[in-house]
Amino acid sequence: MKKKAVVVGSLLWKPFESRFGELLVQMRGHRRFIFEQLVLWHASEEVKERARAAADRKVESVEREDVTLERDLAARERKLKREERDLNSQHRAEVSKCLREVRQEMRCLENDRKGEPKEKKEKKRKEKEGKKSTSFTAAAAQLTLPWTLCRTG
């Protein structure tokens, strides 16, 4: 019991600062260290966040450029399809005209074979020559289909 009284007495009579002063100094040092670490961690996280934001902006920029390119390519594709459709319709018209003229010539040849009088033949031939235009020869020259296709029509 005497020992307890000595310990309690020494605790009561010894001032707090002198007894725990060294421990408080160490605690302040640790506290300062922890705050410095927090500041460094916060700064590094902020730098990482800025880098992420910059990367996101760059990706969005590239995506916008890609979308613009895709839109332009789609417009070009539509234009080319429209031009192709127009060319195809022009070629169909030229081929149809050529086929009509070839059929007319074939009918004339068949009529000639059937034995029409020479006067009628000569008259029809002159009429045909008058009707023939340079557009027929130009259309025939531009015709890309083989002759066999024209004959079967």
Secondary structure, DSSP 8 states (H G I E B T S, - for coil): -HHHHHHHHHHHHS-HHHHHHHHHHHHHHHHHHHHHHHHHHHHHHHHHHHHHHHHHHHHHHHHHHHHHHHHHHHHHHHHHHHHHHHHHHHHHHHHHHHHHHHHHHHHHHHHHHTT--HHHHHHHHHHHHHH--HHHHHHHHH--S-HHHHHH-
